[in-house]
Amino acid sequence: MLKRTPLFESHQKLGGKLIEFGGWEMPVQYTSISDEHLAVRNGAGVFDISHMGEITVSGDAASEFLNSVLTNDIKKLSPGEGQYTLMCNERGGVVDDLYAYQLSENVFLLVVNASRTVGDVAWLQQRLQAFANQASVKMTDASHNYAAIAVQGPRVAEFINECIQGPSTCGLRVGRVTDLKKNQIGGFPWHGATVLVSRTGYTGEDGFEIVGRDESIQQIWDSLLLHGQPFGIKPCGLGARDTLRTEVCYPLYGHELDENTTPIEAGLAFFVALDKGDFVGRTVLAEQKANGVAKKCVAFKMSDKSAPPRPHYPIWINGKQAGEVVSGTQSPSLNAGIGLGYVPAQFAKAGTAIEIEIRGKRFPAVTVKKPILTKRVSGSPAT
């Protein structure tokens, strides 16, 4: 039986079209993918992300343990800060990509993909058993304790302080939610409880992700839709989330990433801290960074009108099948077909002419620099 989030009844009342995703019954859209996508680009949109997993890691050796299993350097964080990172196997393949937050000196929160949560917990437990200082680390799968929503868009900062009022009482101590900068997190009071609010997202826009108990999330969802109404807020589904993240080339596990693909191949070397010491997969990643890789993930844009490119469509170069699309869609912002795919490294340079095979016919496309859509957002560099 599919799992449901605490917002399931709200999705039904709002007319959400529900589908199976990662073992959950989730809304893919309410009005249309394009309508919801453009609401986020131009105003505001709110997403139910309660299906994602939450894992807490605490103790005197928590940061040391996390640095032994994650690719980024957790010791660069201070309480109230977060970072994007990856968890790899010994071959350098990606077990999952995730956000790691430092809530206090020895307490960390990992937010992981819904479909990977069970495997992530098992992997971390296995690695913890082999960790020399395991008695100083406590790990808990807190996924059943929390729900989460994301509110994204250039106008969100104009109304979120009306919904969630400061000051924060844990994490980063700030006076109000909008005092948080990109990748910062704080705990804010909510009717006798505390909700964690981070200035992060998966759309390329300014925005916030909120983690709390089920009843808190339902109330905040309703409050955001009420206070965001003058700013064009819309409830958004997985469809818009996918087109938004594809435009800015954010990877999705199972598409750009899997256990046979490394962060270097995926173009995520920036999140691999080879200088921090040993960690799982480091040997392979260091070798790839020094000597190069055989395949690379490239972004592309269709040159002419065509049906939208889709995952698993063949990529042709110089008359030969050379790779495969891993993410593809019609971009509502650019009104063009766009996507991501893996090709031999010698063809990864931006400006390379390629062809995408769509329903048995090849259409011209060109590789482009990432992100496909460039836009500046508040509190962050170009995304």
Buried (B, 14 or more C-beta within 10 A) or exposed (E): EEBBBBBBEBBEEBEBBBBEBBBBBBBBBBBBBBBBBBBBBBBBBBBBBBBBBBBBBBBEBBBBBBBBBBBBBBBEBEBBBBBBBBBBBEBBBBBBBBBBBBBEEBBBBBBBBBBBBBBBBEBBEEBBEEBEBBEBBBBEBBBEEBBBBBBBBBBBBBBBBEBBEBEBEBBBBBEBBBBBEBBBBBBBBBEEEBBBBBBBBBBBBBBBBBBBBBEBBBBBBEBBBEBBEEBBBBBBBBBBBBBBBBBBBBBBBBBBBEBEBBBBBBBBBEBBBBEBEEBBBBEBBBEBBEEEBEBBBBBBBBBEEBBBBBBEBBBBBEEEEBBBBBBBBBBBBEEBBBBBBBBBBEBBEEEBEBBBBBEEEBBEBBBBEBBBBEBEBBBBEEB
